[in-house]
Amino acid sequence: VYSHLMSSYMKYYLPHGVYRPDGGGSTSPRVDGGEATPLDRTAELFLRLVIEFWVEGQVSPPTFAEGIQRYRNGRIAFMSTSSTSSSSSSMNPTMRDSFELTQPMKTTYVSPPSQIQIGVLNLVRHLVSDVTVRNMVKSASVSCQRRHVQEREGRVATTGADDDATAKISWCLPPAMSIIQPSLLNYIADDDATAKISWCLPPAMSIIQPSLLNYIRLGLTCGSIHDRRSIFHRALEAWLVWIEPWNYVMKRRAVAVTDSSGGNNSGSSSSATHRAGEFLRNAAATVSSHRVEYYPAYVKPKPTSASTYSSQWEAYVVSNLNLYTVPLAIFLKRARELDFSSTNEYPRSLALVQRVLRVFSKDVVTVLNSVLNRRADALSASLATMHRDNLKAYCPPSSWKLTDCQLDATNLLEEVFSRHQKRKNEMDIFDRIDARLTALFSGKIGSDEAALQSLLSQVRYLMHLPQDYQVLPEEPQSSRGWGRFLGLGRHKDDSLLVENLLEPERDASGRLTEKGRSQIYSGVRKCNPIDVHFVGDPLLARVKTYEIPALVELTVQASNYLNVKLGLVSEAATNVVEGQTIDDALLIMERYKKTLFRINLRFLADSRNIIFALSCGGFSGLLEVSSAELEIIEKKERKKIEAWRIRVN
């Protein structure tokens, strides 16, 4: 009921423009002569109430001035208690610190109820899907692109008559005035062009823009990232809808034409003529007397699909500059909290990262960098200034760059790649065969590696990383053929692996030496997550996800009993130490390595082996049944042949 009422209010107070398929623009009560007119009092009151009680709620983030002051106070307090010297650069936060600057100062953040989150998301969808946005942005984008070409070529658009007049006037002017005249004309043309550009967002989007930025910032900063119904994911969805309006496409549907006179035959000749005209005009869409109605439809992109951004949306990106950059910085900071270690959660977490980064295609990043690095044309710079003025106190510093988040982006890549590599290394032959067969039948051979390489290329361009940048060093493999296909290759020399991974120095037990600690502290070496191995006896390892716990306990007891009875191991070696330390685990592992042979029945607790054995047993049973049926059929055929011979004789 609440959702239906909210939808009705939005359609009444914030109506959409009428789409024209011939490209003639839209007709809307909010647009007059190509420029947006202010909302009426009732519509603005409705929107202000929604912002006050829903979008802003009870907690709002600090302004950027307050956040920067808190940031500097914290750095000053830290440096006063340590021997670290302060510098001006360390006192100024960058875009990477957006997460810290968004934290509430005096109150604890309480996420809004689920119904309000859904209502805000529906409001964002309603505003973004308005065809008026498309037409206003398209007009502004054409002006920006024309201006960019003119500035790049070092000229200003003028008519032929103006050129002739200018030539005649320049001929009769003194040399000093002739020299300065072109620059003066360019300066005047710049002012005129800047004055002609208008704000390309409708009034409703302009009003809600600052509050929506704070809503997204707080949701991404304070929401739970592991609960898919939390404010984090709802705010993320609203953010992606806002920054990708080009995912809305106009579709048509047939709507029945109702007769105001009460019947089809009781109308006048004029109404019949009108219906006939409607029928002929809409004959391409329907074969009955229906009129065509256009409506916006959201095409949800896949995480691996390319962005459908085009140059006609350039003005929209510039007018929402900080809604692209600030939430991205917060997301990159928190994305490392996603679960990449679990087999089930890894694809979901990777898809979420891909879905966000796919928005920032090369064209979008080029537009963002042109404004952030002050290389944009005069019209784009004017739109960016209007955008900053609209955000007011919640506008971040203009000195922020996308490259400020380079460290967070590379840390996220290392997390994803290392977890993927570790999962590959922990896979046994059955896992590898299953993964290869699944990829073979689904037509996605090497899809994981291709997705990771695509992710790497996106981050390279987004954060301006070197083209030869690699997240993890490649591991040389010695096996070929089927062993390489199944991923069973091993390294020829372990020293090569140590050198490639830049592993710090360790002793024989695997612990860091003093030199290894100093190497890590100085940054010369680093620990890699894929180097973490199990320490202890594999027979006594924890229960795996593919094992049956009850059978694990039985098979371990049976293995220990047989090994002791056969004299393969001592009885003391089978005792499990409760609460063992790392030293105990190292002693057990050394004792296991010295054992030449022993019985290990734990493979019988593997559910995959059980399924394989049952499948083989069922298949052999079917073969036995089929052979018995063949014998019965053969006996019947022999009896028929004998009966036929008797009849012939």
Stockholm file with secondary structure:
# STOCKHOLM 1.0

chainA/1-649         VYSHLMSSYMKYYLPHGVYRPDGGGSTSPRVDGGEATPLDRTAELFLRLVIEFWVEGQVSPPTFAEGIQRYRNGRIAFMSTSSTSSSSSSMNPTMRDSFELTQPMKTTYVSPPSQIQIGVLNLVRHLVSDVTVRNMVKSASVSCQRRHVQEREGRVATTGADDDATAKISWCLPPAMSIIQPSLLNYIADDDATAKISWCLPPAMSIIQPSLLNYIRLGLTCGSIHDRRSIFHRALEAWLVWIEPWNYVMKRRAVAVTDSSGGNNSGSSSSATHRAGEFLRNAAATVSSHRVEYYPAYVKPKPTSASTYSSQWEAYVVSNLNLYTVPLAIFLKRARELDFSSTNEYPRSLALVQRVLRVFSKDVVTVLNSVLNRRADALSASLATMHRDNLKAYCPPSSWKLTDCQLDATNLLEEVFSRHQKRKNEMDIFDRIDARLTALFSGKIGSDEAALQSLLSQVRYLMHLPQDYQVLPEEPQSSRGWGRFLGLGRHKDDSLLVENLLEPERDASGRLTEKGRSQIYSGVRKCNPIDVHFVGDPLLARVKTYEIPALVELTVQASNYLNVKLGLVSEAATNVVEGQTIDDALLIMERYKKTLFRINLRFLADSRNIIFALSCGGFSGLLEVSSAELEIIEKKERKKIEAWRIRVN
#=GR chainA/1-649 SS CHHHHHHHHHHHHSCCCEECTTSCCEECTTEETTEECCCCHHHHHHHHHHIIIIISCSCCCCCHHHHHHHHHHHHHHHHHHSSCCCCHHHHSCCGGGHHHHHSCSSSCCCCCCHHHHHHHHHHHHHHHTCHHHHHHHHHHHHHHHHHHHHHHHTCCCCCHHHHHHHHHHHHTSCHHHHHHHHHHHHHHHHHHHHHHCCCCSCHHHHHHHHHHHHHHHHHHHHSCSSCTTSHHHHHHHHHHHHHCGGGEEEEEEEEECCCTTSSSSSSCHHHHHHHHHHHHHTTTTCSSSEEEEEEEEECCCCTTSCCCCCGGGHHHHHHTHHHHHHHHHHHHHHGGGSCCSSTTHHHHHHHHHHHHHTTSCHHHHHHHHHHHTTCSCHHHHHHHHHHHHHHGGGCCCTTCCGGGGHHHHHHHHHHHHHHHHHHHHHCCHHHHHHHHHHHHHHTCTTHHHHHHHHHHHHHHHHTTCCTTCCSSCCCCCCCCTHHHHTTCCCCSCHHHHHHHHTCCCBCTTSCBCHHHHHHHHHTSCCCCGGGCCCCSCGGGCCCCTTBCHHHHHHHHHHHHHHHHHTTSSCGGGGCCCTTCCHHHHHHHHHHHHHCCCCCCCGGGGBHHHHHHHHHHHHHHHHHHHHHHHHHHHHHHHHHHHHHHHHHHC
#=GC SS_cons         CHHHHHHHHHHHHSCCCEECTTSCCEECTTEETTEECCCCHHHHHHHHHHIIIIISCSCCCCCHHHHHHHHHHHHHHHHHHSSCCCCHHHHSCCGGGHHHHHSCSSSCCCCCCHHHHHHHHHHHHHHHTCHHHHHHHHHHHHHHHHHHHHHHHTCCCCCHHHHHHHHHHHHTSCHHHHHHHHHHHHHHHHHHHHHHCCCCSCHHHHHHHHHHHHHHHHHHHHSCSSCTTSHHHHHHHHHHHHHCGGGEEEEEEEEECCCTTSSSSSSCHHHHHHHHHHHHHTTTTCSSSEEEEEEEEECCCCTTSCCCCCGGGHHHHHHTHHHHHHHHHHHHHHGGGSCCSSTTHHHHHHHHHHHHHTTSCHHHHHHHHHHHTTCSCHHHHHHHHHHHHHHGGGCCCTTCCGGGGHHHHHHHHHHHHHHHHHHHHHCCHHHHHHHHHHHHHHTCTTHHHHHHHHHHHHHHHHTTCCTTCCSSCCCCCCCCTHHHHTTCCCCSCHHHHHHHHTCCCBCTTSCBCHHHHHHHHHTSCCCCGGGCCCCSCGGGCCCCTTBCHHHHHHHHHHHHHHHHHTTSSCGGGGCCCTTCCHHHHHHHHHHHHHCCCCCCCGGGGBHHHHHHHHHHHHHHHHHHHHHHHHHHHHHHHHHHHHHHHHHHC
//
